[in-house]
């Protein structure tokens, strides 16, 4: 990440309440917590990330949790489910590929962990770590579901997502997302049918 991007992200999250202690006092400056987070997700262990930023290993875990929580609050500001006009455009584009009514593509992706998580670490051991990503035909992300251990079935993750629980708000009767067999669900036939 370049310097300008770092400060841009910093400015987006710096006033998040997660960075203030219970009595309203600020914790260690957000730039240190963000730098620790970036070092950690960049592939370093908690211990190594702590060494780089001169903090204890447990504090590294705490800083990463705070930054994650702050970043999650930005989802609604940066990702928007397409409105009716945009969905119509997406359906027309996907119809050219033989998928009339399709407004997106869902897939699971994973982010490798450098070490076993402290909390319920056993639940993360599997062939892959799963996070759902839904994007349009150009790869623009429309929605995501994150934070599930890899041992949880893809279908369970999707059934617990806001996208599935409130599908009538997101999809018209003729709309669906494409997914591979075994991942998520094709919504065309199941839109109004609860599990």
Number of C-alpha atoms within 10 A of each C-alpha: 6 6 7 9 10 14 14 10 13 18 13 12 23 18 13 16 14 17 22 16 10 9 6 9 9 14 11 11 11 21 16 15 23 22 18 29 24 17 20 23 16 11 14 18 18 24 17 18 24 21 14 14 14 14 16 15 15 12 16 25 20 15 21 21 15 20 23 15 16 19 14 12 12 12 12 10 7 9 13 11 14 17 10 12 9 12 21 16 13 20 21 17 18 18 14 9 10 10 15 16 22 26 28 25 20 22 18 18 12 13 10 11 16 13 11 12 14 9 8 10 11 13 15 19 15 12 8 16 20 25 20 21 18 20 18 20 15 9 11 11 18 18 19 19 17 13 10 17 20 19 15 14 15 19 13 12 21 19 16 11 16 14 17 19 13 11 17 12 10 17 22 15 14 14 20 25 21 21 17 12 8 9 18 22 21 18 20 17 12 13 19 12 7 8 5
